[in-house]
Each structure stands twice: as C-alpha cells, then as structure tokens.
Amino acid sequence: MHIVVIDGQGGSLGKSLVEAIKKRFEQVYVLAIGTNSLAASAMLRSGADGIATGENPVVVASRNADLIIGPLGIITADALHGEI
C-alpha cells in the first residue's frame, strides 16, 4: 500500500500522522509531501519512507496513491495561509 501524507506550515500534523501510520502498519510505504521544506523535514524525522517538497510532487504522487491523508485544508484552494 502506498500512502501520501501532505502537510504544510510546521508539519506537526503530518509528523503525527506519519508516526501513527508507521507504528501501526510497518509494511506500508509512506511518502510525505510538505508544502515547504520545514514540513517535509519534520515528516522525514518521524519515519516517512520518502519526502518531497512543493506543489508538483503533490500532483504527481496523488496519481498513484492508495490513500491521501492531510489536514482538511488540502482540499481547499488558498488554504494553510496560501500554501495550498
């Protein structure tokens, strides 16, 4: 299974999500995408298998994801203080 976790700003929600997913489902591949480098690095430190930063990785990774997880703002234009 391929899970994409998307987060912005400081990445604290994404960090918590990645930790919980990896703790419960060790065999799952988790790709963390931060809308900025701070969010991406926070999710990498929490155990993500791979990271990316920016808008284009969100589009590309979402095509093949089995599950996309993130804050509610990822479905709204201009959310997260304009990061989405």
PDB file of N, CA, C and O in Angstrom:
ATOM      1  N   MET A   1       0.839  -1.175   0.000  1.00  0.00           N
ATOM      2  CA  MET A   1       0.000   0.000   0.000  1.00  0.00           C
ATOM      3  C   MET A   1       0.889   1.245   0.000  1.00  0.00           C
ATOM      4  O   MET A   1       1.940   1.275   0.640  1.00  0.00           O
ATOM      5  N   HIS A   2       0.453   2.253  -0.719  1.00  0.00           N
ATOM      6  CA  HIS A   2       1.202   3.494  -0.882  1.00  0.00           C
ATOM      7  C   HIS A   2       0.359   4.635  -0.313  1.00  0.00           C
ATOM      8  O   HIS A   2      -0.692   4.967  -0.861  1.00  0.00           O
ATOM      9  N   ILE A   3       0.822   5.236   0.789  1.00  0.00           N
ATOM     10  CA  ILE A   3       0.105   6.334   1.440  1.00  0.00           C
ATOM     11  C   ILE A   3       0.883   7.626   1.249  1.00  0.00           C
ATOM     12  O   ILE A   3       2.097   7.666   1.451  1.00  0.00           O
ATOM     13  N   VAL A   4       0.179   8.680   0.859  1.00  0.00           N
ATOM     14  CA  VAL A   4       0.764  10.010   0.725  1.00  0.00           C
ATOM     15  C   VAL A   4       0.224  10.877   1.847  1.00  0.00           C
ATOM     16  O   VAL A   4      -0.989  11.010   2.016  1.00  0.00           O
ATOM     17  N   VAL A   5       1.138  11.468   2.617  1.00  0.00           N
ATOM     18  CA  VAL A   5       0.764  12.393   3.677  1.00  0.00           C
ATOM     19  C   VAL A   5       1.190  13.781   3.232  1.00  0.00           C
ATOM     20  O   VAL A   5       2.360  14.005   2.923  1.00  0.00           O
ATOM     21  N   ILE A   6       0.243  14.716   3.198  1.00  0.00           N
ATOM     22  CA  ILE A   6       0.505  16.082   2.765  1.00  0.00           C
ATOM     23  C   ILE A   6       0.298  17.012   3.946  1.00  0.00           C
ATOM     24  O   ILE A   6      -0.711  16.923   4.645  1.00  0.00           O
ATOM     25  N   ASP A   7       1.258  17.909   4.169  1.00  0.00           N
ATOM     26  CA  ASP A   7       1.113  18.898   5.247  1.00  0.00           C
ATOM     27  C   ASP A   7       1.919  20.135   4.906  1.00  0.00           C
ATOM     28  O   ASP A   7       2.799  20.099   4.045  1.00  0.00           O
ATOM     29  N   GLY A   8       1.620  21.206   5.572  1.00  0.00           N
ATOM     30  CA  GLY A   8       2.310  22.471   5.357  1.00  0.00           C
ATOM     31  C   GLY A   8       2.691  23.102   6.673  1.00  0.00           C
ATOM     32  O   GLY A   8       2.701  22.444   7.713  1.00  0.00           O
ATOM     33  N   GLN A   9       3.003  24.382   6.624  1.00  0.00           N
ATOM     34  CA  GLN A   9       3.424  25.167   7.770  1.00  0.00           C
ATOM     35  C   GLN A   9       4.542  24.435   8.507  1.00  0.00           C
ATOM     36  O   GLN A   9       5.590  24.204   7.906  1.00  0.00           O
ATOM     37  N   GLY A  10       4.380  24.062   9.760  1.00  0.00           N
ATOM     38  CA  GLY A  10       5.454  23.399  10.505  1.00  0.00           C
ATOM     39  C   GLY A  10       5.483  21.893  10.370  1.00  0.00           C
ATOM     40  O   GLY A  10       6.453  21.254  10.776  1.00  0.00           O
ATOM     41  N   GLY A  11       4.443  21.321   9.812  1.00  0.00           N
ATOM     42  CA  GLY A  11       4.408  19.878   9.605  1.00  0.00           C
ATOM     43  C   GLY A  11       4.052  19.063  10.829  1.00  0.00           C
ATOM     44  O   GLY A  11       4.273  17.852  10.837  1.00  0.00           O
ATOM     45  N   SER A  12       3.508  19.682  11.865  1.00  0.00           N
ATOM     46  CA  SER A  12       3.243  18.941  13.100  1.00  0.00           C
ATOM     47  C   SER A  12       2.138  17.893  12.935  1.00  0.00           C
ATOM     48  O   SER A  12       2.251  16.797  13.484  1.00  0.00           O
ATOM     49  N   LEU A  13       1.089  18.205  12.201  1.00  0.00           N
ATOM     50  CA  LEU A  13       0.041  17.217  11.967  1.00  0.00           C
ATOM     51  C   LEU A  13       0.579  16.069  11.107  1.00  0.00           C
ATOM     52  O   LEU A  13       0.331  14.900  11.400  1.00  0.00           O
ATOM     53  N   GLY A  14       1.305  16.406  10.059  1.00  0.00           N
ATOM     54  CA  GLY A  14       1.898  15.385   9.202  1.00  0.00           C
ATOM     55  C   GLY A  14       2.863  14.486   9.962  1.00  0.00           C
ATOM     56  O   GLY A  14       2.903  13.275   9.744  1.00  0.00           O
ATOM     57  N   LYS A  15       3.632  15.085  10.848  1.00  0.00           N
ATOM     58  CA  LYS A  15       4.574  14.320  11.672  1.00  0.00           C
ATOM     59  C   LYS A  15       3.827  13.296  12.530  1.00  0.00           C
ATOM     60  O   LYS A  15       4.227  12.135  12.609  1.00  0.00           O
ATOM     61  N   SER A  16       2.753  13.729  13.164  1.00  0.00           N
ATOM     62  CA  SER A  16       1.955  12.827  13.998  1.00  0.00           C
ATOM     63  C   SER A  16       1.313  11.717  13.165  1.00  0.00           C
ATOM     64  O   SER A  16       1.260  10.563  13.591  1.00  0.00           O
ATOM     65  N   LEU A  17       0.827  12.073  11.982  1.00  0.00           N
ATOM     66  CA  LEU A  17       0.209  11.080  11.107  1.00  0.00           C
ATOM     67  C   LEU A  17       1.214  10.021  10.658  1.00  0.00           C
ATOM     68  O   LEU A  17       0.924   8.825  10.691  1.00  0.00           O
ATOM     69  N   VAL A  18       2.390  10.468  10.240  1.00  0.00           N
ATOM     70  CA  VAL A  18       3.420   9.524   9.788  1.00  0.00           C
ATOM     71  C   VAL A  18       3.826   8.597  10.919  1.00  0.00           C
ATOM     72  O   VAL A  18       3.948   7.390  10.711  1.00  0.00           O
ATOM     73  N   GLU A  19       4.035   9.134  12.107  1.00  0.00           N
ATOM     74  CA  GLU A  19       4.404   8.303  13.261  1.00  0.00           C
ATOM     75  C   GLU A  19       3.340   7.245  13.538  1.00  0.00           C
ATOM     76  O   GLU A  19       3.670   6.079  13.756  1.00  0.00           O
ATOM     77  N   ALA A  20       2.070   7.640  13.533  1.00  0.00           N
ATOM     78  CA  ALA A  20       0.986   6.706  13.822  1.00  0.00           C
ATOM     79  C   ALA A  20       0.869   5.628  12.745  1.00  0.00           C
ATOM     80  O   ALA A  20       0.656   4.456  13.058  1.00  0.00           O
ATOM     81  N   ILE A  21       1.006   6.019  11.491  1.00  0.00           N
ATOM     82  CA  ILE A  21       0.899   5.056  10.392  1.00  0.00           C
ATOM     83  C   ILE A  21       2.036   4.044  10.453  1.00  0.00           C
ATOM     84  O   ILE A  21       1.800   2.841  10.348  1.00  0.00           O
ATOM     85  N   LYS A  22       3.268   4.522  10.620  1.00  0.00           N
ATOM     86  CA  LYS A  22       4.423   3.621  10.638  1.00  0.00           C
ATOM     87  C   LYS A  22       4.415   2.715  11.867  1.00  0.00           C
ATOM     88  O   LYS A  22       4.893   1.582  11.808  1.00  0.00           O
ATOM     89  N   LYS A  23       3.878   3.208  12.970  1.00  0.00           N
ATOM     90  CA  LYS A  23       3.802   2.382  14.179  1.00  0.00           C
ATOM     91  C   LYS A  23       2.800   1.240  14.004  1.00  0.00           C
ATOM     92  O   LYS A  23       3.051   0.113  14.433  1.00  0.00           O
ATOM     93  N   ARG A  24       1.676   1.536  13.379  1.00  0.00           N
ATOM     94  CA  ARG A  24       0.607   0.548  13.230  1.00  0.00           C
ATOM     95  C   ARG A  24       0.791  -0.344  12.006  1.00  0.00           C
ATOM     96  O   ARG A  24       0.492  -1.537  12.060  1.00  0.00           O
ATOM     97  N   PHE A  25       1.278   0.221  10.908  1.00  0.00           N
ATOM     98  CA  PHE A  25       1.412  -0.509   9.640  1.00  0.00           C
ATOM     99  C   PHE A  25       2.847  -0.375   9.132  1.00  0.00           C
ATOM    100  O   PHE A  25       3.119   0.474   8.282  1.00  0.00           O
ATOM    101  N   GLU A  26       3.748  -1.179   9.626  1.00  0.00           N
ATOM    102  CA  GLU A  26       5.166  -1.074   9.287  1.00  0.00           C
ATOM    103  C   GLU A  26       5.451  -1.363   7.814  1.00  0.00           C
ATOM    104  O   GLU A  26       6.406  -0.816   7.262  1.00  0.00           O
ATOM    105  N   GLN A  27       4.665  -2.191   7.177  1.00  0.00           N
ATOM    106  CA  GLN A  27       4.911  -2.597   5.791  1.00  0.00           C
ATOM    107  C   GLN A  27       4.432  -1.574   4.769  1.00  0.00           C
ATOM    108  O   GLN A  27       4.704  -1.732   3.579  1.00  0.00           O
ATOM    109  N   VAL A  28       3.736  -0.544   5.191  1.00  0.00           N
ATOM    110  CA  VAL A  28       3.184   0.462   4.291  1.00  0.00           C
ATOM    111  C   VAL A  28       4.265   1.468   3.902  1.00  0.00           C
ATOM    112  O   VAL A  28       5.061   1.890   4.741  1.00  0.00           O
ATOM    113  N   TYR A  29       4.287   1.851   2.618  1.00  0.00           N
ATOM    114  CA  TYR A  29       5.204   2.884   2.144  1.00  0.00           C
ATOM    115  C   TYR A  29       4.528   4.235   2.341  1.00  0.00           C
ATOM    116  O   TYR A  29       3.423   4.462   1.848  1.00  0.00           O
ATOM    117  N   VAL A  30       5.195   5.129   3.062  1.00  0.00           N
ATOM    118  CA  VAL A  30       4.648   6.453   3.332  1.00  0.00           C
ATOM    119  C   VAL A  30       5.513   7.506   2.650  1.00  0.00           C
ATOM    120  O   VAL A  30       6.698   7.645   2.953  1.00  0.00           O
ATOM    121  N   LEU A  31       4.905   8.245   1.725  1.00  0.00           N
ATOM    122  CA  LEU A  31       5.559   9.365   1.073  1.00  0.00           C
ATOM    123  C   LEU A  31       5.005  10.634   1.696  1.00  0.00           C
ATOM    124  O   LEU A  31       3.802  10.888   1.633  1.00  0.00           O
ATOM    125  N   ALA A  32       5.879  11.431   2.295  1.00  0.00           N
ATOM    126  CA  ALA A  32       5.476  12.678   2.934  1.00  0.00           C
ATOM    127  C   ALA A  32       5.773  13.840   2.000  1.00  0.00           C
ATOM    128  O   ALA A  32       6.897  13.994   1.521  1.00  0.00           O
ATOM    129  N   ILE A  33       4.764  14.652   1.747  1.00  0.00           N
ATOM    130  CA  ILE A  33       4.946  15.818   0.895  1.00  0.00           C
ATOM    131  C   ILE A  33       4.642  17.059   1.709  1.00  0.00           C
ATOM    132  O   ILE A  33       3.525  17.250   2.190  1.00  0.00           O
ATOM    133  N   GLY A  34       5.650  17.894   1.853  1.00  0.00           N
ATOM    134  CA  GLY A  34       5.476  19.148   2.558  1.00  0.00           C
ATOM    135  C   GLY A  34       5.323  20.288   1.570  1.00  0.00           C
ATOM    136  O   GLY A  34       5.977  20.309   0.527  1.00  0.00           O
ATOM    137  N   THR A  35       4.466  21.225   1.897  1.00  0.00           N
ATOM    138  CA  THR A  35       4.340  22.389   1.034  1.00  0.00           C
ATOM    139  C   THR A  35       5.529  23.318   1.220  1.00  0.00           C
ATOM    140  O   THR A  35       5.711  24.271   0.462  1.00  0.00           O
ATOM    141  N   ASN A  36       6.337  23.032   2.238  1.00  0.00           N
ATOM    142  CA  ASN A  36       7.590  23.759   2.451  1.00  0.00           C
ATOM    143  C   ASN A  36       8.616  22.780   3.035  1.00  0.00           C
ATOM    144  O   ASN A  36       8.262  21.680   3.459  1.00  0.00           O
ATOM    145  N   SER A  37       9.865  23.182   3.053  1.00  0.00           N
ATOM    146  CA  SER A  37      10.931  22.272   3.497  1.00  0.00           C
ATOM    147  C   SER A  37      10.852  21.963   4.989  1.00  0.00           C
ATOM    148  O   SER A  37      11.257  20.879   5.407  1.00  0.00           O
ATOM    149  N   LEU A  38      10.349  22.873   5.790  1.00  0.00           N
ATOM    150  CA  LEU A  38      10.210  22.629   7.228  1.00  0.00           C
ATOM    151  C   LEU A  38       9.223  21.490   7.483  1.00  0.00           C
ATOM    152  O   LEU A  38       9.493  20.603   8.293  1.00  0.00           O
ATOM    153  N   ALA A  39       8.093  21.514   6.802  1.00  0.00           N
ATOM    154  CA  ALA A  39       7.101  20.452   6.957  1.00  0.00           C
ATOM    155  C   ALA A  39       7.639  19.117   6.456  1.00  0.00           C
ATOM    156  O   ALA A  39       7.436  18.085   7.096  1.00  0.00           O
ATOM    157  N   ALA A  40       8.320  19.129   5.322  1.00  0.00           N
ATOM    158  CA  ALA A  40       8.866  17.893   4.756  1.00  0.00           C
ATOM    159  C   ALA A  40       9.912  17.271   5.680  1.00  0.00           C
ATOM    160  O   ALA A  40       9.905  16.058   5.889  1.00  0.00           O
ATOM    161  N   SER A  41      10.798  18.076   6.227  1.00  0.00           N
ATOM    162  CA  SER A  41      11.845  17.530   7.097  1.00  0.00           C
ATOM    163  C   SER A  41      11.272  17.018   8.413  1.00  0.00           C
ATOM    164  O   SER A  41      11.791  16.048   8.966  1.00  0.00           O
ATOM    165  N   ALA A  42      10.220  17.641   8.926  1.00  0.00           N
ATOM    166  CA  ALA A  42       9.580  17.153  10.155  1.00  0.00           C
ATOM    167  C   ALA A  42       8.990  15.768   9.930  1.00  0.00           C
ATOM    168  O   ALA A  42       9.092  14.897  10.793  1.00  0.00           O
ATOM    169  N   MET A  43       8.372  15.567   8.771  1.00  0.00           N
ATOM    170  CA  MET A  43       7.779  14.263   8.481  1.00  0.00           C
ATOM    171  C   MET A  43       8.841  13.209   8.195  1.00  0.00           C
ATOM    172  O   MET A  43       8.635  12.033   8.496  1.00  0.00           O
ATOM    173  N   LEU A  44       9.964  13.604   7.624  1.00  0.00           N
ATOM    174  CA  LEU A  44      11.062  12.664   7.405  1.00  0.00           C
ATOM    175  C   LEU A  44      11.617  12.174   8.737  1.00  0.00           C
ATOM    176  O   LEU A  44      11.878  10.983   8.906  1.00  0.00           O
ATOM    177  N   ARG A  45      11.795  13.085   9.671  1.00  0.00           N
ATOM    178  CA  ARG A  45      12.303  12.710  11.007  1.00  0.00           C
ATOM    179  C   ARG A  45      11.348  11.777  11.745  1.00  0.00           C
ATOM    180  O   ARG A  45      11.770  11.017  12.617  1.00  0.00           O
ATOM    181  N   SER A  46      10.071  11.830  11.402  1.00  0.00           N
ATOM    182  CA  SER A  46       9.100  10.980  12.090  1.00  0.00           C
ATOM    183  C   SER A  46       8.991   9.585  11.484  1.00  0.00           C
ATOM    184  O   SER A  46       8.246   8.748  11.994  1.00  0.00           O
ATOM    185  N   GLY A  47       9.727   9.325  10.399  1.00  0.00           N
ATOM    186  CA  GLY A  47       9.783   7.968   9.872  1.00  0.00           C
ATOM    187  C   GLY A  47       9.243   7.767   8.473  1.00  0.00           C
ATOM    188  O   GLY A  47       9.074   6.624   8.049  1.00  0.00           O
ATOM    189  N   ALA A  48       8.967   8.823   7.744  1.00  0.00           N
ATOM    190  CA  ALA A  48       8.480   8.674   6.365  1.00  0.00           C
ATOM    191  C   ALA A  48       9.529   7.972   5.511  1.00  0.00           C
ATOM    192  O   ALA A  48      10.729   8.152   5.719  1.00  0.00           O
ATOM    193  N   ASP A  49       9.080   7.182   4.563  1.00  0.00           N
ATOM    194  CA  ASP A  49       9.990   6.459   3.679  1.00  0.00           C
ATOM    195  C   ASP A  49      10.593   7.353   2.605  1.00  0.00           C
ATOM    196  O   ASP A  49      11.683   7.080   2.103  1.00  0.00           O
ATOM    197  N   GLY A  50       9.892   8.407   2.258  1.00  0.00           N
ATOM    198  CA  GLY A  50      10.383   9.352   1.263  1.00  0.00           C
ATOM    199  C   GLY A  50       9.720  10.692   1.476  1.00  0.00           C
ATOM    200  O   GLY A  50       8.645  10.777   2.069  1.00  0.00           O
ATOM    201  N   ILE A  51      10.370  11.752   0.986  1.00  0.00           N
ATOM    202  CA  ILE A  51       9.773  13.080   1.109  1.00  0.00           C
ATOM    203  C   ILE A  51       9.907  13.838  -0.200  1.00  0.00           C
ATOM    204  O   ILE A  51      10.741  13.518  -1.048  1.00  0.00           O
ATOM    205  N   ALA A  52       9.075  14.837  -0.339  1.00  0.00           N
ATOM    206  CA  ALA A  52       9.151  15.764  -1.461  1.00  0.00           C
ATOM    207  C   ALA A  52       8.598  17.095  -0.966  1.00  0.00           C
ATOM    208  O   ALA A  52       7.886  17.157   0.036  1.00  0.00           O
ATOM    209  N   THR A  53       8.942  18.153  -1.687  1.00  0.00           N
ATOM    210  CA  THR A  53       8.506  19.481  -1.286  1.00  0.00           C
ATOM    211  C   THR A  53       7.942  20.219  -2.494  1.00  0.00           C
ATOM    212  O   THR A  53       8.536  20.205  -3.572  1.00  0.00           O
ATOM    213  N   GLY A  54       6.803  20.857  -2.308  1.00  0.00           N
ATOM    214  CA  GLY A  54       6.254  21.708  -3.350  1.00  0.00           C
ATOM    215  C   GLY A  54       4.929  21.237  -3.906  1.00  0.00           C
ATOM    216  O   GLY A  54       4.376  20.221  -3.483  1.00  0.00           O
ATOM    217  N   GLU A  55       4.430  22.007  -4.875  1.00  0.00           N
ATOM    218  CA  GLU A  55       3.124  21.727  -5.460  1.00  0.00           C
ATOM    219  C   GLU A  55       3.141  20.574  -6.448  1.00  0.00           C
ATOM    220  O   GLU A  55       2.254  19.722  -6.415  1.00  0.00           O
ATOM    221  N   ASN A  56       4.129  20.533  -7.321  1.00  0.00           N
ATOM    222  CA  ASN A  56       4.151  19.487  -8.343  1.00  0.00           C
ATOM    223  C   ASN A  56       4.234  18.084  -7.749  1.00  0.00           C
ATOM    224  O   ASN A  56       3.547  17.196  -8.251  1.00  0.00           O
ATOM    225  N   PRO A  57       5.032  17.828  -6.712  1.00  0.00           N
ATOM    226  CA  PRO A  57       5.028  16.486  -6.124  1.00  0.00           C
ATOM    227  C   PRO A  57       3.660  16.053  -5.597  1.00  0.00           C
ATOM    228  O   PRO A  57       3.346  14.863  -5.602  1.00  0.00           O
ATOM    229  N   VAL A  58       2.857  16.994  -5.150  1.00  0.00           N
ATOM    230  CA  VAL A  58       1.508  16.657  -4.698  1.00  0.00           C
ATOM    231  C   VAL A  58       0.702  16.093  -5.861  1.00  0.00           C
ATOM    232  O   VAL A  58       0.034  15.068  -5.721  1.00  0.00           O
ATOM    233  N   VAL A  59       0.764  16.757  -7.000  1.00  0.00           N
ATOM    234  CA  VAL A  59       0.021  16.324  -8.180  1.00  0.00           C
ATOM    235  C   VAL A  59       0.515  14.963  -8.661  1.00  0.00           C
ATOM    236  O   VAL A  59      -0.290  14.066  -8.913  1.00  0.00           O
ATOM    237  N   VAL A  60       1.817  14.803  -8.787  1.00  0.00           N
ATOM    238  CA  VAL A  60       2.404  13.570  -9.308  1.00  0.00           C
ATOM    239  C   VAL A  60       2.155  12.393  -8.364  1.00  0.00           C
ATOM    240  O   VAL A  60       1.740  11.325  -8.814  1.00  0.00           O
ATOM    241  N   ALA A  61       2.400  12.570  -7.073  1.00  0.00           N
ATOM    242  CA  ALA A  61       2.261  11.476  -6.107  1.00  0.00           C
ATOM    243  C   ALA A  61       0.808  11.076  -5.900  1.00  0.00           C
ATOM    244  O   ALA A  61       0.522   9.913  -5.616  1.00  0.00           O
ATOM    245  N   SER A  62      -0.104  12.012  -6.036  1.00  0.00           N
ATOM    246  CA  SER A  62      -1.518  11.717  -5.822  1.00  0.00           C
ATOM    247  C   SER A  62      -2.081  10.777  -6.880  1.00  0.00           C
ATOM    248  O   SER A  62      -3.064  10.079  -6.630  1.00  0.00           O
ATOM    249  N   ARG A  63      -1.473  10.754  -8.047  1.00  0.00           N
ATOM    250  CA  ARG A  63      -1.946   9.879  -9.121  1.00  0.00           C
ATOM    251  C   ARG A  63      -1.876   8.407  -8.758  1.00  0.00           C
ATOM    252  O   ARG A  63      -2.759   7.632  -9.125  1.00  0.00           O
ATOM    253  N   ASN A  64      -0.831   8.016  -8.037  1.00  0.00           N
ATOM    254  CA  ASN A  64      -0.592   6.605  -7.731  1.00  0.00           C
ATOM    255  C   ASN A  64      -0.853   6.232  -6.280  1.00  0.00           C
ATOM    256  O   ASN A  64      -0.592   5.098  -5.879  1.00  0.00           O
ATOM    257  N   ALA A  65      -1.362   7.163  -5.489  1.00  0.00           N
ATOM    258  CA  ALA A  65      -1.563   6.900  -4.071  1.00  0.00           C
ATOM    259  C   ALA A  65      -2.797   6.042  -3.841  1.00  0.00           C
ATOM    260  O   ALA A  65      -3.823   6.216  -4.498  1.00  0.00           O
ATOM    261  N   ASP A  66      -2.681   5.112  -2.896  1.00  0.00           N
ATOM    262  CA  ASP A  66      -3.844   4.344  -2.462  1.00  0.00           C
ATOM    263  C   ASP A  66      -4.674   5.151  -1.466  1.00  0.00           C
ATOM    264  O   ASP A  66      -5.890   4.983  -1.371  1.00  0.00           O
ATOM    265  N   LEU A  67      -4.000   6.026  -0.729  1.00  0.00           N
ATOM    266  CA  LEU A  67      -4.655   6.829   0.296  1.00  0.00           C
ATOM    267  C   LEU A  67      -3.905   8.144   0.434  1.00  0.00           C
ATOM    268  O   LEU A  67      -2.675   8.158   0.482  1.00  0.00           O
ATOM    269  N   ILE A  68      -4.639   9.246   0.499  1.00  0.00           N
ATOM    270  CA  ILE A  68      -4.051  10.569   0.691  1.00  0.00           C
ATOM    271  C   ILE A  68      -4.565  11.104   2.020  1.00  0.00           C
ATOM    272  O   ILE A  68      -5.773  11.161   2.251  1.00  0.00           O
ATOM    273  N   ILE A  69      -3.638  11.496   2.890  1.00  0.00           N
ATOM    274  CA  ILE A  69      -4.008  11.958   4.227  1.00  0.00           C
ATOM    275  C   ILE A  69      -3.386  13.331   4.458  1.00  0.00           C
ATOM    276  O   ILE A  69      -2.269  13.599   4.017  1.00  0.00           O
ATOM    277  N   GLY A  70      -4.113  14.185   5.145  1.00  0.00           N
ATOM    278  CA  GLY A  70      -3.604  15.507   5.488  1.00  0.00           C
ATOM    279  C   GLY A  70      -4.664  16.327   6.182  1.00  0.00           C
ATOM    280  O   GLY A  70      -5.754  15.828   6.463  1.00  0.00           O
ATOM    281  N   PRO A  71      -4.359  17.578   6.463  1.00  0.00           N
ATOM    282  CA  PRO A  71      -5.352  18.447   7.091  1.00  0.00           C
ATOM    283  C   PRO A  71      -6.489  18.753   6.114  1.00  0.00           C
ATOM    284  O   PRO A  71      -6.317  18.634   4.901  1.00  0.00           O
ATOM    285  N   LEU A  72      -7.623  19.137   6.633  1.00  0.00           N
ATOM    286  CA  LEU A  72      -8.785  19.441   5.810  1.00  0.00           C
ATOM    287  C   LEU A  72      -8.479  20.498   4.759  1.00  0.00           C
ATOM    288  O   LEU A  72      -9.089  20.499   3.690  1.00  0.00           O
ATOM    289  N   GLY A  73      -7.554  21.388   5.044  1.00  0.00           N
ATOM    290  CA  GLY A  73      -7.200  22.459   4.132  1.00  0.00           C
ATOM    291  C   GLY A  73      -6.617  22.006   2.803  1.00  0.00           C
ATOM    292  O   GLY A  73      -6.551  22.807   1.870  1.00  0.00           O
ATOM    293  N   ILE A  74      -6.191  20.751   2.682  1.00  0.00           N
ATOM    294  CA  ILE A  74      -5.593  20.311   1.417  1.00  0.00           C
ATOM    295  C   ILE A  74      -6.620  20.193   0.295  1.00  0.00           C
ATOM    296  O   ILE A  74      -6.248  20.034  -0.868  1.00  0.00           O
ATOM    297  N   ILE A  75      -7.910  20.268   0.632  1.00  0.00           N
ATOM    298  CA  ILE A  75      -8.933  20.200  -0.413  1.00  0.00           C
ATOM    299  C   ILE A  75      -9.473  21.584  -0.779  1.00  0.00           C
ATOM    300  O   ILE A  75     -10.378  21.700  -1.605  1.00  0.00           O
ATOM    301  N   THR A  76      -8.922  22.625  -0.170  1.00  0.00           N
ATOM    302  CA  THR A  76      -9.422  23.981  -0.381  1.00  0.00           C
ATOM    303  C   THR A  76      -8.330  24.871  -0.959  1.00  0.00           C
ATOM    304  O   THR A  76      -7.225  24.932  -0.420  1.00  0.00           O
ATOM    305  N   ALA A  77      -8.634  25.550  -2.039  1.00  0.00           N
ATOM    306  CA  ALA A  77      -7.661  26.465  -2.636  1.00  0.00           C
ATOM    307  C   ALA A  77      -7.311  27.585  -1.664  1.00  0.00           C
ATOM    308  O   ALA A  77      -8.172  28.079  -0.937  1.00  0.00           O
ATOM    309  N   ASP A  78      -6.050  27.977  -1.659  1.00  0.00           N
ATOM    310  CA  ASP A  78      -5.513  29.054  -0.825  1.00  0.00           C
ATOM    311  C   ASP A  78      -5.560  28.758   0.677  1.00  0.00           C
ATOM    312  O   ASP A  78      -5.489  29.679   1.491  1.00  0.00           O
ATOM    313  N   ALA A  79      -5.677  27.498   1.043  1.00  0.00           N
ATOM    314  CA  ALA A  79      -5.703  27.132   2.463  1.00  0.00           C
ATOM    315  C   ALA A  79      -4.284  27.114   3.038  1.00  0.00           C
ATOM    316  O   ALA A  79      -3.305  27.305   2.317  1.00  0.00           O
ATOM    317  N   LEU A  80      -4.197  26.885   4.318  1.00  0.00           N
ATOM    318  CA  LEU A  80      -2.922  26.865   5.056  1.00  0.00           C
ATOM    319  C   LEU A  80      -2.119  28.132   4.777  1.00  0.00           C
ATOM    320  O   LEU A  80      -0.932  28.073   4.453  1.00  0.00           O
ATOM    321  N   HIS A  81      -2.776  29.260   4.907  1.00  0.00           N
ATOM    322  CA  HIS A  81      -2.143  30.581   4.681  1.00  0.00           C
ATOM    323  C   HIS A  81      -1.559  30.711   3.286  1.00  0.00           C
ATOM    324  O   HIS A  81      -0.504  31.320   3.102  1.00  0.00           O
ATOM    325  N   GLY A  82      -2.241  30.141   2.305  1.00  0.00           N
ATOM    326  CA  GLY A  82      -1.824  30.261   0.924  1.00  0.00           C
ATOM    327  C   GLY A  82      -0.862  29.201   0.438  1.00  0.00           C
ATOM    328  O   GLY A  82      -0.437  29.250  -0.717  1.00  0.00           O
ATOM    329  N   GLU A  83      -0.500  28.238   1.281  1.00  0.00           N
ATOM    330  CA  GLU A  83       0.448  27.201   0.867  1.00  0.00           C
ATOM    331  C   GLU A  83      -0.180  26.173  -0.075  1.00  0.00           C
ATOM    332  O   GLU A  83       0.530  25.494  -0.817  1.00  0.00           O
ATOM    333  N   ILE A  84      -1.484  26.059  -0.049  1.00  0.00           N
ATOM    334  CA  ILE A  84      -2.180  25.105  -0.919  1.00  0.00           C
ATOM    335  C   ILE A  84      -2.780  25.868  -2.094  1.00  0.00           C
ATOM    336  O   ILE A  84      -3.415  25.268  -2.961  1.00  0.00           O
TER     337      ILE A  84
END
